[in-house]
Amino acid sequence: MTFHWYDWAGYIGVLLVLLAYFLLQARKLHGNKLAYQLMNILGAFGVLLSLTFGNFNWSAFLLEVAWIAIGVYGIARGVQLRRTGRMVD
């Protein structure tokens, strides 16, 4: 089995998403913090690369696009709440 760069991007992406979720459950990360959102966005982007350059799958592609959109929303919402002083740490 030959591994290409996009295969590694996909594996690292999956690892990042799972690690983010694990750290959230272990209460080492908070869901409203930048680190959690970035781990999810970068992880989903890695999987997107794997899907785009490897074996394409529409359902997985749409899931990862939604995952990125939700992460971007979370970052934008966090910035907005911090600016108004309503963010609770």
C-alpha positions as CSV (number, residue, x, y, z in Angstrom):
1,M,0.0,0.0,0.0
2,T,1.4,3.4,-1.1
3,F,0.8,6.4,1.1
4,H,0.7,9.8,-0.6
5,W,0.9,13.2,1.0
6,Y,-2.9,13.5,1.0
7,D,-3.3,10.2,2.8
8,W,-1.1,11.5,5.6
9,A,-3.1,14.8,5.6
10,G,-6.3,12.8,6.1
11,Y,-4.9,10.6,8.9
12,I,-3.5,13.7,10.7
13,G,-6.8,15.4,10.2
14,V,-8.7,12.6,11.7
15,L,-6.3,12.4,14.6
16,L,-6.7,16.2,15.2
17,V,-10.5,16.0,15.3
18,L,-10.5,13.0,17.6
19,L,-7.9,14.5,19.9
20,A,-9.9,17.7,20.1
21,Y,-13.0,15.8,21.1
22,F,-11.1,13.6,23.6
23,L,-9.5,16.7,25.2
24,L,-12.9,18.3,25.4
25,Q,-14.4,15.3,27.1
26,A,-11.4,15.1,29.5
27,R,-12.0,18.8,30.3
28,K,-8.5,19.8,29.1
29,L,-10.0,22.0,26.3
30,H,-13.1,24.2,26.3
31,G,-15.4,24.2,23.3
32,N,-15.5,27.9,23.1
33,K,-11.7,28.4,23.0
34,L,-9.6,29.0,19.9
35,A,-7.5,25.9,20.3
36,Y,-10.5,23.6,20.1
37,Q,-11.9,25.3,17.1
38,L,-8.6,25.4,15.2
39,M,-8.0,21.7,15.9
40,N,-11.4,20.9,14.4
41,I,-10.9,23.2,11.4
42,L,-7.4,22.0,10.6
43,G,-8.5,18.4,11.1
44,A,-11.4,18.7,8.8
45,F,-9.2,20.5,6.2
46,G,-6.8,17.6,6.3
47,V,-9.6,15.1,5.6
48,L,-10.9,17.4,2.8
49,L,-7.4,17.3,1.2
50,S,-7.5,13.5,1.4
51,L,-10.9,13.3,-0.1
52,T,-10.1,15.8,-2.9
53,F,-6.9,14.3,-4.0
54,G,-7.6,10.7,-3.1
55,N,-10.9,8.8,-3.2
56,F,-13.6,11.3,-3.4
57,N,-16.8,10.8,-1.4
58,W,-19.6,13.4,-1.4
59,S,-21.1,12.6,2.0
60,A,-17.7,12.8,3.7
61,F,-16.8,15.9,1.8
62,L,-20.0,17.7,2.8
63,L,-19.5,16.6,6.4
64,E,-16.0,18.1,6.5
65,V,-17.2,21.4,4.8
66,A,-19.9,21.7,7.5
67,W,-17.3,20.9,10.2
68,I,-15.1,23.8,8.9
69,A,-18.1,26.1,8.7
70,I,-19.1,25.4,12.2
71,G,-15.6,25.9,13.5
72,V,-15.3,29.2,11.7
73,Y,-18.7,30.2,13.2
74,G,-17.4,29.3,16.6
75,I,-14.3,31.5,16.2
76,A,-16.3,34.4,14.9
77,R,-18.9,34.1,17.7
78,G,-16.1,33.9,20.3
79,V,-14.5,37.1,18.9
80,Q,-17.9,38.8,18.9
81,L,-18.6,37.8,22.5
82,R,-15.1,38.9,23.7
83,R,-15.6,42.3,22.1
84,T,-18.8,42.8,23.9
85,G,-17.5,41.5,27.1
86,R,-20.0,38.6,27.3
87,M,-17.5,35.7,27.0
88,V,-17.3,33.6,30.1
89,D,-14.0,31.8,30.7
